[in-house]
Every structure is written in C-alpha cells, then in structure tokens.
C-alpha cells in the first residue's frame, strides 16, 4: 500500500541515513570542521528522535525525522562541508 509507512520502510531509511552519516563523518572538508560538527549533531539528534517515535509506533513522525536528518546531510554536501561522491546516498552537484 502506497499511503502507509511501515516499520520496514522506517528501518530501510534509518539504515540508509546512518550509513550516509558514517561516510560524512569520514569526509569532512578541511576548514569546515565546525560546520560539520553542528550538522552531525543535528543528524544524530533527528535519528534519535526517529527511534523515539518508532518505539511509540508513531511511524509518520519517525519517517519525518529520518528525512530531516538526511536533509541536513544533503545540505552539508551541497555547502561543501562534506566531500562525498556517492550519488545514491547524497544529493551531489
């Protein structure tokens, strides 16, 4: 069904964003460490929120938090805070 958010979908996208976060942490552009620290903190907070909502079976807010987390990563990539090449995990130029 296309209009539901399943636990499997939450798990899939949580894993995807967690993988992207690991790569981003290893790909911080020189001189952008302070920006990276702030972005990474926001991503980790949103992923934590996603787990909290998932535990409450609030899959809509869990999925939203995961998408916010990934959006922070993509913003960091677009602003050259992270130097990544994987166009399957990130929105790259």
Backbone as CSV, one residue per row, in Angstrom:
resi,resn,N_x,N_y,N_z,CA_x,CA_y,CA_z,C_x,C_y,C_z
1,UNK,0.846,-1.178,0.000,0.000,0.000,0.000,0.891,1.241,0.000
2,UNK,0.627,2.165,-0.871,1.482,3.331,-1.052,1.243,4.442,-0.038
3,UNK,0.152,4.413,0.667,-0.145,5.524,1.568,0.082,5.167,3.043
4,UNK,0.973,4.203,3.294,1.305,3.856,4.666,2.823,3.864,4.849
5,UNK,3.215,4.043,6.071,4.637,3.987,6.405,4.814,2.777,7.306
6,UNK,5.470,1.780,6.789,5.657,0.542,7.535,6.919,0.599,8.385
7,UNK,6.982,-0.301,9.340,8.181,-0.427,10.150,9.376,-0.783,9.268
8,UNK,9.154,-1.564,8.224,10.217,-1.941,7.295,10.758,-0.716,6.562
9,UNK,9.882,0.192,6.183,10.318,1.412,5.497,11.138,2.284,6.449
10,UNK,10.692,2.380,7.691,11.445,3.138,8.700,12.848,2.552,8.832
11,UNK,12.930,1.246,8.968,14.222,0.572,9.126,15.107,0.810,7.909
12,UNK,14.542,0.680,6.720,15.307,0.869,5.488,15.931,2.265,5.435
13,UNK,15.141,3.288,5.671,15.641,4.653,5.544,16.493,5.076,6.739
14,UNK,16.232,4.514,7.901,17.103,4.777,9.050,18.499,4.218,8.766
15,UNK,18.548,3.004,8.239,19.842,2.393,7.895,20.558,3.184,6.800
16,UNK,19.824,3.640,5.814,20.399,4.424,4.723,21.017,5.728,5.248
17,UNK,20.276,6.424,6.106,20.771,7.689,6.651,21.940,7.445,7.605
18,UNK,21.889,6.380,8.382,23.002,6.044,9.275,24.265,5.748,8.483
19,UNK,24.109,5.041,7.372,25.258,4.753,6.501,25.825,6.054,5.925
20,UNK,24.948,6.928,5.477,25.388,8.215,4.926,26.104,9.036,5.993
21,UNK,25.617,8.988,7.216,26.250,9.725,8.315,27.668,9.223,8.557
22,UNK,27.848,7.920,8.559,29.191,7.353,8.756,30.150,7.841,7.677
23,UNK,29.683,7.863,6.446,30.522,8.326,5.336,30.831,9.819,5.495
24,UNK,29.820,10.597,5.842,30.015,12.041,6.012,31.041,12.331,7.103
25,UNK,30.982,11.588,8.189,31.925,11.800,9.301,33.374,11.601,8.859
26,UNK,33.572,10.768,7.859,34.921,10.486,7.356,35.314,11.409,6.209
27,UNK,34.403,12.292,5.816,34.601,13.094,4.604,34.472,14.589,4.862
28,UNK,34.875,15.031,6.021,34.746,16.451,6.377,35.803,17.263,5.624
29,UNK,35.356,18.282,4.948,36.254,19.149,4.179,37.137,19.945,5.134
30,UNK,38.358,20.119,4.724,39.314,20.881,5.525,38.803,22.297,5.754
31,UNK,38.874,22.742,7.007,38.419,24.077,7.361,36.927,24.166,7.648
32,UNK,36.201,23.062,7.471,34.743,23.065,7.674,34.339,22.239,8.904
33,UNK,35.304,21.973,9.777,35.062,21.090,10.915,33.954,21.603,11.845
34,UNK,33.919,22.907,12.074,32.881,23.458,12.952,31.489,23.301,12.362
35,UNK,31.369,23.530,11.064,30.084,23.336,10.391,29.687,21.865,10.427
36,UNK,30.660,21.008,10.166,30.392,19.569,10.153,29.912,19.105,11.523
37,UNK,30.545,19.594,12.573,30.167,19.195,13.929,28.700,19.541,14.193
38,UNK,28.298,20.723,13.795,26.911,21.153,14.008,25.933,20.295,13.198
39,UNK,26.276,20.046,11.953,25.401,19.227,11.104,25.305,17.813,11.644
40,UNK,26.433,17.227,12.002,26.438,15.858,12.527,25.597,15.765,13.794
41,UNK,25.714,16.758,14.648,24.908,16.773,15.875,23.416,16.799,15.545
42,UNK,23.022,17.619,14.587,21.607,17.687,14.198,21.133,16.358,13.611
43,UNK,21.957,15.741,12.779,21.595,14.450,12.179,21.413,13.409,13.275
44,UNK,22.350,13.354,14.198,22.251,12.382,15.287,21.014,12.628,16.149
45,UNK,20.704,13.895,16.397,19.502,14.218,17.179,18.230,13.778,16.458
46,UNK,18.154,14.053,15.168,16.963,13.648,14.419,16.847,12.129,14.319
47,UNK,17.963,11.434,14.180,17.901,9.971,14.155,17.448,9.424,15.510
48,UNK,17.884,10.063,16.578,17.428,9.677,17.913,15.922,9.926,18.064
49,UNK,15.477,11.069,17.571,14.035,11.358,17.594,13.264,10.305,16.807
50,UNK,13.800,9.918,15.669,13.136,8.914,14.835,12.955,7.609,15.598
51,UNK,13.985,7.187,16.314,13.889,5.953,17.117,12.836,6.107,18.210
52,UNK,12.819,7.262,18.848,11.831,7.535,19.896,10.414,7.405,19.339
53,UNK,10.157,8.048,18.208,8.825,7.975,17.597,8.497,6.554,17.147
54,UNK,9.494,5.858,16.614,9.259,4.482,16.173,8.840,3.601,17.358
55,UNK,9.512,3.770,18.486,9.168,2.990,19.680,7.743,3.257,20.137
56,UNK,7.247,4.467,19.873,5.870,4.819,20.219,4.894,4.428,19.098
57,UNK,5.424,3.760,18.063,4.655,3.359,16.890,4.080,4.561,16.136
58,UNK,4.748,5.684,16.258,4.380,6.896,15.522,5.279,6.944,14.276
59,UNK,4.910,6.140,13.289,5.752,5.960,12.112,5.807,7.205,11.234
60,UNK,4.772,7.997,11.234,4.770,9.215,10.425,5.849,10.176,10.922
61,UNK,5.868,10.440,12.216,6.877,11.353,12.756,8.270,10.742,12.732
62,UNK,8.366,9.429,12.875,9.656,8.757,12.766,10.231,8.947,11.366
63,UNK,9.406,8.714,10.368,9.847,8.867,8.974,10.209,10.328,8.679
64,UNK,9.426,11.256,9.222,9.728,12.681,9.029,11.079,13.033,9.640
65,UNK,11.364,12.532,10.831,12.635,12.829,11.493,13.805,12.258,10.694
66,UNK,13.632,11.080,10.140,14.692,10.488,9.309,14.949,11.366,8.087
67,UNK,13.883,11.848,7.488,14.043,12.699,6.305,14.700,14.030,6.647
68,UNK,14.382,14.594,7.792,15.076,15.807,8.236,16.562,15.517,8.437
69,UNK,16.867,14.382,9.056,18.271,14.004,9.287,19.021,13.931,7.969
70,UNK,18.433,13.266,7.002,19.114,13.124,5.716,19.204,14.470,4.989
71,UNK,18.205,15.293,5.178,18.238,16.628,4.592,19.410,17.452,5.113
72,UNK,19.698,17.321,6.397,20.866,18.011,6.957,22.144,17.523,6.279
73,UNK,22.255,16.220,6.083,23.448,15.684,5.405,23.557,16.233,3.985
74,UNK,22.456,16.206,3.267,22.481,16.717,1.893,22.826,18.200,1.847
75,UNK,22.329,18.967,2.812,22.677,20.385,2.866,24.183,20.552,3.085
76,UNK,24.734,19.739,3.966,26.175,19.790,4.206,26.977,19.453,2.971
77,UNK,26.502,18.505,2.205,27.184,18.136,0.955,27.101,19.288,-0.040
78,UNK,25.923,19.851,-0.195,25.744,20.948,-1.158,26.548,22.192,-0.777
79,UNK,26.786,22.368,0.522,27.562,23.516,1.003,29.054,23.192,1.117
80,UNK,29.450,22.056,0.574,30.855,21.619,0.555,31.454,21.416,1.941
81,UNK,30.622,21.057,2.909,31.110,20.715,4.240,31.628,19.284,4.234
82,UNK,30.971,18.434,3.454,31.378,17.039,3.300,31.768,16.803,1.846
83,UNK,32.889,16.147,1.663,33.377,15.853,0.316,33.077,14.392,0.009
84,UNK,31.901,14.139,-0.539,31.460,12.776,-0.849,31.177,12.653,-2.339
85,UNK,31.204,11.436,-2.819,30.983,11.192,-4.252,29.776,10.293,-4.533
86,UNK,29.197,9.694,-3.512,28.133,8.702,-3.670,26.796,9.379,-3.968
87,UNK,26.372,9.326,-5.225,25.119,9.994,-5.598,23.882,9.145,-5.293
88,UNK,24.081,7.970,-4.710,22.939,7.167,-4.259,22.581,7.503,-2.811
89,UNK,23.543,7.986,-2.056,23.308,8.339,-0.662,23.144,9.843,-0.443
90,UNK,23.677,10.646,-1.368,23.697,12.086,-1.174,23.240,12.806,-2.444
91,UNK,22.716,14.001,-2.262,22.422,14.880,-3.381,23.697,15.665,-3.656
92,UNK,24.396,15.253,-4.696,25.686,15.902,-5.006,25.543,16.739,-6.258
93,UNK,26.477,17.665,-6.392,26.464,18.579,-7.542,26.874,17.855,-8.789
